[in-house]
Amino acid sequence: MGRDARTNTFNTWRRSGDISTTKAYDHFGRELGDKDIVTLASHPGTEWQVIGSRPVLDPQVPPGLVQVILQAHTALGVQGGTPVVGLTKVRDASEYLRPEELPADEAEAPALVQP
C-alpha cells in the first residue's frame, strides 16, 4: 500500500455501509486486524502490533465500544553486569506463564551480534 492509498479519503472502504460497529478501524477507516502494525498519536515514534480486538459486551458502556489490544516491542541496549537505572522488573515469566511456555535456557538464545 502506497502513500496515496493511505491518504485517499474517497477509497471504497470509506463508504458508510462498509463500517461495522463490532470492528475497529484506523484514522483512515481501514479495518484493524491481528498482527497489523499501528502508531498512536499519543505515543509518537512507537509502533504497536495489534494482538486482537473484540466488542465490549457491558451494558454500562456506550454501544459500539471495541477493545483493541496492542503490544509494543522495544530493543534496549544496556551494559551487562551492572544495574540499569530506570529499568524495573515487574513480574518474572514464571509468575504468569505455564511451565511449557517458559523461555528456553539462556545459553541457547541467539546472540544479537555475531563474533
Number of C-alpha atoms within 10 A of each C-alpha: 5 6 7 8 11 13 11 11 13 10 13 11 14 14 11 9 8 10 15 11 11 15 17 21 16 11 8 15 18 14 15 17 16 13 13 13 15 15 13 11 7 7 9 8 9 13 16 19 17 18 15 16 17 13 15 16 12 9 7 7 9 10 13 14 16 17 14 18 13 17 13 12 9 8 5 5 6 10 7 7 6 7 10 10 6 5 8 8 5 6 8 8 12 11 8 10 11 9 10 7 10 11 12 9 7 8 7 8 9 8 9 6 5 5 4
